[in-house]
Amino acid sequence: MNKNNWLIIAKDLCKTYGKITALDRLNFSLKRGEILGLLGPNGAGKTTAIHITLGLLTPTSGEISVMGFPPLKSRAFLSPKFNFSSAYTNLPPNLKVMENLMLFARLYTIPDRKKKIRSLLEVFEIPHLENRLTGLLSSGEKTRVNLVKSLLNDPELLVLDEPTASLDPDISDKVRQILRTFQQKSNIGILYTSHNMFEIEEMCQRIIFINKGRTIAEGTSEEIQKLFSSNSLEQAFIKIVRGGDLIAEEER
């Protein structure tokens, strides 16, 4: 394996909180130029895995490297190189949209900050929000502002947690097109979580299914459907959640 091609390599990640096991020997990897879907039901361990990847949590055991470095110990070095967006994360509500984005642009030491911000606001079709208070935006508008924030520093690694959860179908489709264009142009890696199976199939070249903190299946959408004798990714998802796992499916 050429480690220079891999943005994330996670081996046997475990995370426990007392008697609760959030991650149980989880393995996954993400290479440059790839969009990897991280799927699983609520409570499967996706958020814990994301927080460890971002250097916000330390694993109880196991190893993870991001661009070849341990994320928790190397946050100062890695932070300019990756970014994150979630439909459930809010920017400071008492600041205007431009003020919020300028704050992050300064943190990332971006030149021509206003030009870069206004360019991305245009891309996401929200230039009219520039002087609006962030706390007064709709959930969909906040989501798009968060996505603008996530692309400010032209990241090599982008982590997206339910990036279209609060968007209508038309805007969701436009956002997916924007993300694909950005990913192809910059050859970045994207770790992508969603409960929208259509979106995962459309966006992701490869999928990791996790349940109860461990890897259940890995492959393309077609491979996972075949593995679980399913007619769709959604049907495979339901089988996993309702008790099917890789070993049980192979034994049947």
N, C-alpha and C positions, 0 to 999 in steps of 0.2 A: 504493500500500500504506500503510495506517495503521499506523505502527510501534508505536503504543501497544497494538495488539492482538496483537503478536508477542512472545513470550517469548524465542525463540531465532531468530536469523538467521545462518546460516553460508554464506559464499561462497568457493568455490575453496580450501577448506582443504587444505593440504599438510603432511605431517609426515614427515620422513626421519630415519633413524638411519644415518649413513654411506651405504652403498649400498642400504640397505633402505628402501623406501617404504611407510609405514604408511597414509598418506592421500594420495590423488591427485586434487586438485581436487574435493573432496567438497562438495556443496551440500545443505542441508536447512534447514527452518524449522519452528517450532512456535508455534501461537497459543494464546491464553488459551481455556480451556474445551475443549481438544482432547487426545486421547490419541493420540500418534504412535508407531507401532511402528518400531523400528530393527532391521532383520533382516539377517542375513548369516551365512556359515559362520564357523567358528573361524579367526581370523587375518584376517578381512575388514577390520578397523579399527574395530569398534564400541567397544571399550574405549578406544582412543586418542581417538575422537570424544567419548566421555563425559568423559574426563579433561580434554580441552580445554574442554569446556562448563563443567565444574566449576571451572575455573581452576587445575587441577593441572599442566597442561602448556601450553606456548606453541606455536602452530603455526609451522612453518618459513616458510610464506607463507599468504596468504589472510586473510580477516577473519571474526570471529565477535563477535556482540553478544548479551548476555543481559540482558533487560529494558532494552535500550538502552545497555548499558555493556560495555566489554571485561572479560571475567571474570577474567583474571589480575591486571589492575591494580585491579580493583574488588572483590576478594574480601571485604574488610571490610564494604563496603556491601551486597553481594549475599548473603553467607552467611546472615543472618537470614531471607532471603526464599525460599531454596530448601533442598531436602534430598535425601538419597540413601539408597538401600537396595540391598543385594546379598546374594544367598544365599551369596556367597563372601567376604564381609567380616565379620570377627569383632570383637566388642567385647572390652575387656580381660577376660581369663578369670578373674582373681583377685578381681574385684569381684562383689558380688551384683547381681542384676538391677536392683533399686531403686537401688543405688549408681551403677550405670552410667547409668541413665536420669536420675537426679538431676544427675549431672555435665553431661550434655548440656542438661538443662532450665536449669541455671544459665548455661551458655554462651549459650543463646538468651534469657536473662532472662525466663523464663516466670513469670507470677504463679501463685499457688496450685499450685506444682509437683507436689506429691504427689497433689492432686486430679486434675490433668490426666493424670498418669501412670497412676493407678489407673483412671481412666475408659477410657483406651486399652487397658490390660491387660484390662479387662472386654470391650471390643469385640472383641479378638482371642482371647478365651476363655482367657487365661493368667494370671489374678490369683494363682493358686497358686504361680507362679514368682517372686513378688516377692522372697523371701528366699533364693532358690537361687543358688549360685555360677554365674556365667555359663559358666565353662569346663566345668561338669558337665552342661550342657543337651544335649539331642539336637540334631541339625542342624536339624530342623523347628522346635524351640522357639527356637533361636537366630535362625532366619529371622523368626519372628513378633516376637521382641523387637526385632530390627533394624527391622521395619516400624513398631513402636510408636515407636521413636526417630525415624523419618523423618517422622512426623506430629505430633511434639511442638510444632513452631513454626508449625503451620498454614501450610505453605509455599505460595507462589504457583506455584512450579515444583518438580515432583517427578521425580527420575530414578530409575527402577527397573530394575535389572539382574538378570534371571532371578529375580524376586521370589517365585516359587512352586516353584523347582527342587527343593527338598528336602521338599516337602509332599505328603501323600497327597491323592488326588482330592477327598475330602470337604472337607478344610481348604483346599485350593486354591480350590475353588468359593466357600467362605465368604470367603476373602481377596479374591477378585475382586469379590464383592458389596460388601465393605467399601470397597474402593478406588473402585469406581464411585459408591457413595453419597457418599463424601467428595469426589470430583471434581465431581459434579453439584451438590452443596450449596455448594461453595466456588468453583466455576468456575475451577479451577486447570488448568494444563497439565501433562501427564505424558509424559515420554520413556520408552518402555517397550521393553526388549529381552527376548526369549525365544526358545528353540528349540521351544517348544510352539505349533504352528501353530493348533490349536484355540483356545488362549488368546489369541493375537494377533487372530484373527478375532472373538472375543467381545469383546475389550477395545478395540480400536483403530479409530478412524474413518478413519485414513489410515496408509499404510505406506511406508517408504523401504527399498528393498533395496539393500544395498551389497555389493560384492565387489571384492577387491584394492584396497581403499581408495577406490573411486569409486562414485558413484550409478549403479545399473543400471536401476532402475525406481521409480516413485512413483505412488501412487494408492490407491484402496480395494482391499480383497481381491478383489472381483469384477473390477475393472479390471485388476489384475495377472494374475489367472488368464486373462482374455481375451487379454491382451497376449502371454502365453507359451503360448497354446493348451493350457491345463491345466484339469483337472477339479477341482483343489483347490489351495490355497495351498501345501501340502506338495509337491505335484508341481511347481509353479512353482519352489519353493526348490531342489529337486533338479536341475531343468534348469539353473538359474543356476550351481549349484556344479559341475556336470559339464560346463560350458563354454558353455552358452547365455548370450547377453547380448542387450540390447535391440536393437542394430544387427543382429546375426546373425538374430534372430527376425523382424525386419521384412523382411529380404532374402529369407527363405525363402518 
